[in-house]
Amino acid sequence: MRKFLTILAFMPALLLAQTAAPKKAAAKPEGPAAVIVTPDKIQWGPAPPMLQPGAQFAVLSGDPGKAGPFIIRLKLPDGYKIMPHWHPTTENVTVISGEFHAAMGDKFDENSMTTLPAGSVAVMPVHHNHYAMAKGETVVQVHGTGPFKLVYVNPADDPSKGQSNAAPKKGAAPKK
């Protein structure tokens, strides 16, 4: 009986000790940190050299130059062309504003393009030749898994190579 009374006397202390014990911190989930970006916080800059001058570029999440998920936005002026190219990874494009025109193939043909108004989505599989053009100022969002690369079907269209015969954007004077 004495043991029973002793246990009974220490029971509240035991219960209190369990509830007062410090809690272990919750484990942080693996992977990248959370990202929240509002339109007023987007930091636009010039597009990388793989694109013709005139486009604006913003990285919203990740690093498109490295392995892993990324989200970027492109702001394109009216008539801006992206000549036939392909990617070694799947490209997912969402039209945020404006009008984006796109088509599949090896040669730029404005008559074969599909009009993609704001809200449209296009998914380009790996090594799938395609090209695009903006009608009016257009903003598109691209997401995928990096590294993001753009390989032009015609190497002369690649502005990063310094070729003088790369296709100019609509309304631009040809290079001399």
matplotlib code that plots the C-alpha trace (Angstrom):
import matplotlib.pyplot as plt

x = [0.0, 2.9, 4.2, 0.8, 0.6, 4.1, 3.3, 0.0, 1.9, 4.4, 1.9, 1.1, 4.8, 5.4, 2.5, 3.8, 7.3, 6.1, 4.0, 6.8, 9.5, 11.0, 9.5, 11.8, 11.8, 9.8, 12.1, 12.4, 11.3, 14.0, 14.2, 14.1, 12.7, 9.2, 9.0, 6.2, 6.6, 4.1, 4.2, 5.6, 8.6, 9.7, 13.2, 13.4, 16.7, 18.0, 17.5, 20.5, 22.5, 20.8, 17.9, 17.8, 18.2, 15.0, 13.5, 13.4, 14.1, 13.2, 14.1, 11.2, 12.4, 15.4, 18.4, 17.7, 21.4, 21.6, 20.1, 16.7, 13.4, 13.1, 10.5, 11.4, 9.4, 10.1, 8.7, 8.7, 8.1, 5.7, 7.0, 9.8, 10.8, 12.4, 13.7, 13.4, 15.1, 14.8, 15.6, 17.3, 14.6, 10.8, 9.7, 6.4, 5.1, 2.2, 1.1, 0.6, -0.4, -0.4, -0.5, 2.1, 2.2, 4.0, 4.5, 6.4, 9.1, 12.5, 11.7, 10.0, 6.6, 4.4, 1.4, 1.6, 1.6, -1.1, -2.3, -2.0, -3.9, -3.3, -4.0, -2.8, -0.3, 2.2, 4.4, 7.4, 8.8, 12.6, 14.3, 11.0, 11.7, 9.5, 9.5, 7.5, 6.6, 4.9, 2.0, 1.9, 3.9, 3.7, 4.8, 5.3, 6.3, 8.5, 9.1, 10.9, 13.9, 17.3, 19.7, 17.6, 19.3, 18.1, 19.6, 18.9, 18.1, 20.1, 23.3, 23.3, 20.1, 21.9, 22.6, 25.1, 27.4, 27.7, 26.4, 25.6, 22.7, 20.6, 16.9, 16.2, 13.0, 10.1, 10.6, 14.3, 16.9, 18.9, 22.5, 25.2]
y = [0.0, 2.3, 1.8, 2.7, 5.9, 6.9, 6.4, 8.2, 11.2, 11.4, 11.0, 14.7, 15.5, 12.9, 14.3, 17.9, 16.8, 15.3, 18.3, 20.8, 18.9, 21.0, 20.1, 19.2, 21.7, 20.5, 19.2, 21.6, 20.1, 19.3, 21.3, 25.0, 27.7, 29.1, 31.9, 34.5, 37.2, 40.0, 41.8, 45.0, 43.0, 41.5, 42.6, 42.9, 43.1, 42.5, 39.0, 36.7, 36.6, 33.5, 35.9, 38.8, 42.2, 44.0, 41.4, 41.8, 38.9, 38.1, 35.0, 34.4, 31.1, 28.8, 29.3, 28.5, 28.0, 25.1, 21.7, 22.0, 23.7, 27.3, 29.9, 32.9, 35.6, 37.3, 40.6, 40.9, 44.0, 44.0, 41.9, 40.3, 37.0, 33.9, 31.9, 28.1, 26.3, 23.4, 22.7, 19.7, 19.8, 20.2, 23.9, 25.0, 28.4, 30.4, 33.6, 36.1, 39.1, 40.2, 37.8, 35.1, 33.3, 30.0, 27.1, 24.0, 23.4, 24.2, 27.5, 30.6, 30.9, 33.6, 32.1, 28.8, 30.2, 29.6, 32.6, 32.1, 34.9, 35.6, 32.5, 30.1, 27.3, 25.6, 22.6, 21.9, 18.4, 17.8, 18.4, 19.7, 22.4, 25.5, 29.3, 32.2, 35.9, 38.6, 40.7, 43.8, 43.8, 40.3, 38.7, 34.9, 32.7, 29.7, 27.0, 23.7, 21.9, 23.4, 23.9, 25.9, 26.0, 27.2, 25.5, 27.3, 25.1, 27.5, 28.4, 31.8, 32.7, 32.4, 36.0, 34.7, 33.6, 37.2, 36.2, 39.3, 37.6, 36.7, 37.6, 41.1, 41.8, 43.3, 47.0, 46.9, 48.0, 45.1, 44.8, 46.1]
z = [0.0, 0.8, -2.8, -4.2, -2.2, -3.2, -6.9, -6.4, -4.8, -7.6, -10.5, -10.8, -10.9, -13.6, -15.7, -15.3, -16.2, -19.5, -20.5, -19.5, -21.4, -24.3, -27.6, -30.5, -33.3, -36.4, -39.1, -42.0, -45.3, -47.9, -51.0, -52.0, -49.8, -50.4, -52.9, -53.1, -55.8, -56.5, -59.8, -58.2, -56.9, -60.2, -61.1, -64.9, -66.7, -70.2, -71.6, -71.8, -75.0, -76.3, -77.2, -79.5, -77.8, -76.8, -74.5, -70.7, -68.4, -64.8, -62.7, -60.3, -58.7, -59.0, -61.3, -65.0, -65.5, -63.0, -62.5, -60.8, -61.1, -62.3, -63.2, -65.5, -67.2, -70.6, -71.5, -75.3, -77.4, -80.4, -83.3, -81.3, -82.9, -81.4, -84.4, -84.7, -81.8, -79.4, -75.8, -74.1, -71.4, -71.6, -71.8, -70.2, -71.4, -69.9, -71.6, -68.9, -71.0, -74.6, -77.5, -78.2, -81.5, -81.9, -84.3, -84.7, -87.4, -88.7, -90.6, -89.4, -91.1, -89.6, -91.5, -89.7, -86.2, -83.6, -81.6, -77.9, -75.9, -72.2, -70.1, -72.8, -72.1, -74.5, -73.6, -75.8, -75.5, -75.5, -78.9, -80.5, -83.0, -82.5, -82.9, -81.6, -82.0, -79.9, -81.0, -78.9, -75.7, -74.4, -71.1, -71.0, -68.0, -68.6, -66.1, -66.2, -65.0, -65.7, -67.0, -69.5, -72.9, -76.3, -79.4, -82.7, -85.7, -87.8, -85.9, -87.8, -85.8, -82.4, -81.2, -78.6, -81.4, -82.7, -86.1, -88.2, -90.1, -87.1, -87.7, -86.3, -84.5, -86.5, -87.2, -86.4, -89.0, -90.3, -89.0, -91.3]

ax = plt.figure().add_subplot(projection="3d")
ax.plot(x, y, z, "-o")
ax.set_aspect("equal")
plt.show()
